[in-house]
Amino acid sequence: MKNLELEDDQVKIIRRALLVGLSSLGEVERLVNAQELAKLAGDNIPDELRALQTTGDANTISEFACALRFFEPAPDDESGK
């Protein structure tokens, strides 16, 4: 197993990037859901205006959460108290 040491500012930047990505994914999901509801209501949204699900994978949110968990101290870690 390899360990990677990061400075506090590096952790902050990576965490912020993960949160931006997670928020963006949530926004895409919101738009896709709204477009599906509009389609059911009979509204036609041109293809070029439709939001694209970039991964098409339901596990993407879990991957973001898992990545964010790496930055949390383990429960038995003294520095996390």
PyMOL commands that set and color helices and strands:
alter all, ss='L'
color gray80, all
select helices_A, chain A and resi 8-40+47-49+60-69+78-80
alter helices_A, ss='H'
color red, helices_A
deselect
rebuild
show_as cartoon
